[in-house]
Amino acid sequence: MRVLHVYKDYDPPVRGGMERHVALMCRYQRQWCDVEALVCSREMRTRRFIHEDVPVTAVGEWCRFQSAPLAPLFPWYLGTTRADVVVVHFPNPTAEMSWLLARPKAALIVRYQSDVIRQARAMRVYRPFQHAFLRRADLILPTSHQYLDSSETLQHFREKCEVLPLGIVPEAYQSPDPEAVSALREKYGSFVFFCGVHRYYKGLRWLIEAASAIQGRVVIAGDGPERKANEALAGSCGGEVLFPGALSEEDLVNYLHAAAVVAFPSSERSEAFGLSILEAHACGTPVVSTQLGTGVEFVNEDGMTGLNVPPKNAPALAAAVNRLLQDRELADRLGQAARDRVFRAFSAEKIARQEYEIYQRVVEARRRSSGL
């Protein structure tokens, strides 16, 4: 079987949760089929490269409009694919419009990551095209039952939806540097940790506002478009909030093991799942996250692997964090349960295999319906 994964970017060179997910699916599925990836290049020229034995075509783009690449040759590359299955990671207007224009013969699997939230005005114009694309899908794979139940878009296509979560490589988080972990605890004490891209929907404003009531330091790692505003807010809110900047993968593992609690204060439905929560869980660290009606509540089970609080509520966030800081027996129990659950339910290799078996089922169904 030939499989083509389609997204905006690939990891490397672009680091991000979804980019890494696409790369992991490609890495593991190449054990069972021929896999390629089609993305955009963030420059004018088209590039081809191989990463972990996976061929990647990065199509030249002119610019990005509301995060969607404008890549005139993308429909041609998609239309000439010889894949049996094309997996479009959604939302992805570049790929969606390209599919409608090129009409490939491959089976179409839509890996539904999130609704379109912030671009509400653009959606008034784009929605008919989005729905036309989803109608052509053989199968749509949302990442949680919570998101399926709460997505207005998915209600139109519920009969062709099948839930399949995302995953990580939990083994990659099991070997921190003991000296580095000790140094971080000595430097910060019993600290609360966040790491991610500083974007509008991450809710960092409420974590910063909660810091003055949290009984420990708050460490906010990562970078992004909201970082300067977050640093300015921290300077005016009181509380001790530190910004170590972007971290390497090795440093991230050390911070996750050193932290007493990980905060995940996202404030909008754009936060559809929460891979960062799984990373914390793999390290046995409990998480305080928010109730968004999305997969976040599925990933962080309230009272089982962490605590969930209403979004945009700094006092509730501080109270939940303090509860775990004060009750280390509870924190340890939640952290151990979280670690066990990651290995059991969120292994990227296991999920890649489940997804591959779905491809097989869809291709076989198409063959039967065509009489082949």
Secondary structure, DSSP 8 states (H G I E B T S, - for coil): -EEEEE-S--TTTS-SHHHHHHHHHHHHHTTTSEEEEEEE-SSSS-EEEEETTEEEEEE--SEEETTEEE-TTHHHHHHT---SEEEEEES-HHHHHHHHHH--SSEEEEEE-----S-HHHHHHHHHHHHHHHHT-SEEEES-HHHHHH-HHHHTTGGGB------B-GGGGS---HHHHHHHHHHHSS-EEEES---GGG-HHHHHHHGGGSSS-EEEE---TTHHHHHHHHHHH-S-EEEEE---HHHHHHHHHH-SEEEE---STT--S-HHHHHHHHTT--EEEE--SSTHHHHS-BTTTEEEE-TT-HHHHHHHHHHHHH-HHHHHHHHHHHHHHHHHH-BHHHHHHHHHHHHHHHHHHHHHHHT-
